Amino acid sequence: MFDVGAAARAELAAVAGVLGEAFADDPVVVGMIGTADGRCERATALYAALLRAQDPDGIEVDVARDETGLIVGAAVWERPDARGATARRLLREAPGFLQALGPLRVPLALRGWNAFVRHRPDEPHWYLGEIGVRAAQRGTGVGSRLLAHRLRHVDDHAHGAYLESSTPRNRALYVRHGFESRGEIRGVHAARPTAMWRPPVDAPGRPAAR
């Protein structure tokens, strides 16, 4: 059993650990941090830096906790009115990014980040930057519960939602929650992620969640 709710600021390091474990073998992340040993630690450092760089008023971090209170899954959403990470915040977290990427891989990461930015929809939307589940809890419905939790709020306010998916398995999950493909995102090193859009609840012809 697990409960879904908001993460406290003091829990963001634990959230980074969950995401680092979840994405250590993800094609997009591996394309950024490389294939050498220690990927989980480097991915955790990457997500810790990304979370610290965000405007805390512009994101919502949802977590799933088991009966002991352990965080077993996390989702990081950017609000429609968010300004995103400012250059000042990104520069402040440069040591964390260098720890995760190494100086030689920074250009690859920047190229991928720019490709993602170019594909973001123009209309206001909630952006699912990351969603991940600990290995021991995968396949138990944690990811689906996390998605449903936030999407209820998205629908209550008639907003759209957007994300990028890097694997067929994840895409199938998102389709079940009403997302549809907007095509492949090119320019991401060693990966072929798919842009996915979930129209507002009042949009004509919106696909139904399954």
Stockholm file with secondary structure:
# STOCKHOLM 1.0

chainA/1-210         MFDVGAAARAELAAVAGVLGEAFADDPVVVGMIGTADGRCERATALYAALLRAQDPDGIEVDVARDETGLIVGAAVWERPDARGATARRLLREAPGFLQALGPLRVPLALRGWNAFVRHRPDEPHWYLGEIGVRAAQRGTGVGSRLLAHRLRHVDDHAHGAYLESSTPRNRALYVRHGFESRGEIRGVHAARPTAMWRPPVDAPGRPAAR
#=GR chainA/1-210 SS CEEEEECCGGGHHHHHHHHHHHHTTCHHHHHHHCSSSCHHHHHHHHHHHHHHHSCTTSEEEEEEEETTSCEEEEEEEECTTCCCCCHHHHHHTHHHHHHHHCGGGHHHHHHHHHHHHHHSCSSCEEEEEEEEECGGGTTTTHHHHHHHHHHHHHHHTTCEEEEEECSHHHHHHHHHTTCEEEEECCSCTTCCCEEEEECCTTSTTCCCCC
#=GC SS_cons         CEEEEECCGGGHHHHHHHHHHHHTTCHHHHHHHCSSSCHHHHHHHHHHHHHHHSCTTSEEEEEEEETTSCEEEEEEEECTTCCCCCHHHHHHTHHHHHHHHCGGGHHHHHHHHHHHHHHSCSSCEEEEEEEEECGGGTTTTHHHHHHHHHHHHHHHTTCEEEEEECSHHHHHHHHHTTCEEEEECCSCTTCCCEEEEECCTTSTTCCCCC
//
